[in-house]
Amino acid sequence: MAQQQLHQADAARRRRLRWRARRGLLENDLVMARFFDRFEPGLGDDDVAGLDGLLDLPDGELLELILGRRELEGEAATPQAQRVLGMLRSV
């Protein structure tokens, strides 16, 4: 539980994460905005790690994942990233 507090207790970390989630594709931006509106208060460090992994992907690939047209593979398919992808798909 202490890990969850690390992200939530630091407003600057939360702002940086939202800034990093800004994408080149409008579709991704819309999904990310809804994601943060719905889930940001409950994000823990594991969720942030999963989101960071997804944000390392190119915009087109991320959109394909969010839309369910493809699945995470290889090193990107961590349990944390899988969980966050499910959250992104639900918004």
Secondary structure, DSSP 8 states (H G I E B T S, - for coil): -HHHHHHHT-HHHHHHHHHHT--SSHHHHHHHHHHHHHHGGG--HHHHHHHHHHHTS-HHHHHHHHTTSS---GGG--HHHHHHHHHHHH-
